[in-house]
Amino acid sequence: MLFFLEFLLLGLGVGIFGTMVGAGGGFILTPILLLLFPGRPAEIITATSLSVVALNALSGSIAYHRLKRIDIKTSLSYGLVASPWVVLGTFVTAQVGRGAFDILLGLGLMALCISLFRGNSPSESVRKEGEDLAAGWVERQITDSNGRVYHFFFRFRLGLWLSTGVGFCSSFFGIGGGPIYVPLLIQVLRIPVHIATATSQFILLTGTTVAVVTHFFQGNLHTMGDIIIPLSIGVVGGAQIGAKLSGKLKSTTLTRIFVVLLSLISIRVLYQGFSVVLD
């Protein structure tokens, strides 16, 4: 019973923070599972994490849809483009040892921290004067359930190309792609933070679903069912809470929370990875 409750609470926390920053929670859950189960292969850990992230993304997407902050067209386009690369990533994970995997994940998370720390303010998410919409910029106007209007231009075509790499990394690392999509949507594609976090959740839903189905047929979901159940229950509830909290926080606050969490987790994962390799 205590075991079930511990992972239920872990899932609740992952759901709240993951949905609040639009990252799905995989960037929190995967490193924690790596630390808790050092003897399990990387593909088993990533499969377990992605199955939970998929439910988190579903719950979060429902919550954000009610808030009317999801760019549906963009989400579906990026998710479909990424899908073949998601499948490839699941196969490559099985070929990498735990020590090397932990180091790669830690470095990847650290790179995201640096990218966000050095990035421009999300409030400057506007099209540069003279840019041609035919060159890949797309205009969007979204009005959320509170009546707030988001009118912006973003690099839609560039996002299609980036989705191929994100799809691979998301399944390879078992983080669902949220920690990669969120900074890309905000800093590179120039989408407002609150729309980016909501849209990221729906993109995650597509990618993680494809990854989970692939892992299922590979037999990677059969060994940690007792972990998946309480985590899943927790993240579903946590996602609803996280979506509501996100609208009450400023854009800069969301970004700072994201950077702090990534920094702490990346340092710990790097330490474990190097410890395994050097032993």
N, C-alpha and C positions, 0 to 999 in steps of 0.2 A: 504493500500500500504506500509506504514512504517513497519507494522507487518511482511509482506511478505519479505521485504528487510532485516530486522533484522535477521530473521531466514535463509535467503539465505546467508548472510555474515557469520553467525555462521556455517552453513554447509560447506562453503568454507574453513574456518579455520580448522574445524574438518577434512576435507578431506586432506588438506595439511599436517598437523601434524601427523594425523593418518597413512597416507600412507608413509610418510617420515621415520617413525620409525617402519613400518610394523605392527602396532597394530590395524588398521582399524578404529580408532577414537571413538570406543564405550566407552573407558575408560575416554574420555573427555565428550562425549555427554550425557551419562547416568547420571553422577553427576550433570551436568548443568540442565538437565530436572528435576531432583529431586529437585533442588533448585528453579527452575522457577514454578514448579507445585507441591507444597507441599501437596495439597489435593488429588492428583491422586493416585490410588493404584499402587503398585510396578509392577504388571504384565502389566499394561497399559504403564507405562514408559519404561519398558524393551522391550515390543513389538515394541513400536515406535522407540526406539534406534536401535534395531536389524534390523528393516526394512531399516533404513538409512545406517547402517553399511554394510548390504548386498550389496547395490548399490555401496558403497565406495569400498568394496572388489572386486566387479566386475570391476569397473573402474581401480582400482589399479592393479588388476591381468592382465588386458589387457596391461597396461603401462609397467609392469615388464616383461610380456611375450615378448614385443617388445625389451626390453633390454636384454632378454635371461638370466635372473638370477633366474628363478623359477626351483626348483627341482620337476618336475611334478610327478614322481613316489612316492616320499615321501609325497607330498601334498595330493594326492588322497588316499593313504593308511591311513594316519592319519585322514583325514576328514571322511572317511567311517567308521572307527572304532569308532569315536566320536559320530556319528549321533544318535544312540539309546539313549545315555546319554544326548544329547542335548534336545531331546524330553522330557525326564524325568525332566530336569531342568526347563522347561517352566511350568510344572504342579506344581512343588514345590514352585515356586515363589509366586503363588497365595495364598499360605498358610501362608505367612510371613507378618507381619505388617510393616508399613513404617519405624517406628523408628528402629526396629530391623534390617530391611533390610539395612538402611543407615549405621548403625554401622558395620554390616558384610562387606558391600562393602568398607567402609573406612579402616577397618582393613586389608582386602585383598589387597587393593592397597598399603597400608603401608608396608605390608610384601614383596611385589614385589620390592619396593624401597630398602629395606634392602638387599634383595637377589642380586639385581644388584650392589649395593654399595660394598658389600663384595665379589662379584664374581671375578673370575680370568679374566685376559685380554682376550678378544675375539681373539686376534692375536695368542694366544697359543692353538688354536683349532686344535690339532693334536692327533693322536693315540699314546698311551703310548707304548714304546718298549716292545715287548713280548706279546702284546694283540693278541688274536686269532680272526680272522674275523668271524669264526664260532660261537664265543661267543656272537655275536650280533652287531659287528662293520661292517659297510658297506663303501665301497670306492666310491667316486664320483669325477668326473672331469667335470666342467662346464666352458664353455667359453662364456663370455657375448658379447654383440654387439660391444663393444669397443675393443675386442680382449684380455681382461684380463682373465687369466686362474685361476680358483679356484680348486685346487686339495686338497681333504681333506678326512678324515675318521670320521665317526660319529656313535653314538649308535642308530641305526635304531630300533632294537627290543625294547629297553627301551622306545623309543618314542611311540610305539604302546600302551604300557601299560599306559603311562602318558596321552595319548589322551583321555582315558575314563574319567578321572577326569577333564581334561580341558574342555571336551565337556559339562559336567554337569555344571561346574562353569560358563562357557561362556554364557549359556542361562539363568541360574539362576540369574546372576548379570546383564545380558543384555549388556555386554561389548564385546561380540563376540569372546572372547578368545585370541585376539591379545596380550594384556598386559601379558598374562600368557605364550602363545606360544613363544613369542620373547625371553624372558630370558631363557626359557627351551631349545630352539633350540641352543642358543648361549652358555650358561654357563654349561648346563647339557649334551646335546647331542653333543656339540662341533662343530657346524656348523658356518662357517664364517659369520660375521654380515650382509654383503650385500646380501648374499644368504639367510640367515635366514629371513631378513625383507621381501624379495620378496616371499619366500616360504610360510611364514606366511599368506600373503594376499590371496593366493590360498586356503590354508586350511580354512581360514575364510569364503571364498565364499561358501564352502560346508556346514559348520556348520550353518552359519547364514541363508542360504536358507532353511535348514531343520527347524530351529527355527521359521522363519517367516511364513512358511506354517502351522506349528503347532499352532502358535498364531492366525493366520487367522481363522482357524476352531474353535478356542476357543472364537472368537468374540472380541479379544483384540486390533484389528487394526481399529475399526470403530469409535473411538471417537476423534482421533487426526489427522485426514487427512489433516487439514489445516496447521498443523505443518510439517507433513511428506513431503509434496510436495516441499516447498522451501528448506528444509534441504537437500532433495535428489538432487535437482538441484545443490546446492552448493557443496556437497561432490563429485559429479561426476567430476566437473571441478577441484576441489581441489586435488583430487587423482592424476590426470595427472601431476599437478604441483609438488606434493609431491614426486612422483616417480622420476622425473627428478632431484629434489634437493638432494635426498638421495645419488645419485651417486657422488655428488660433495662434500659431507661431509665425514670426516674421521670417522672410526669406533668408536673411543673414543668420538667424538662429538655427534654422534647419541645416544650413551648410556647416555651421560650426559643430553641431551635434554629430553630423556625419563624419567630419574630419577627425574629431576626438576619438570616436569609436574605432575608426579605421586604424588610427595610429597605435592605439593600445593593443589591438588585436594583431596587427601585422608584426609588431615587435615580439610578442609572445610566440607566434607561429614560427618566425625566423629563428628564434632561440631553440625551439624544439627541433626544427629541421637540421640545423647545424649540429645539434647534439647527437642526432641519429647518424649523420654522415661521418662525424669525427670519431664515434665510438668504434 
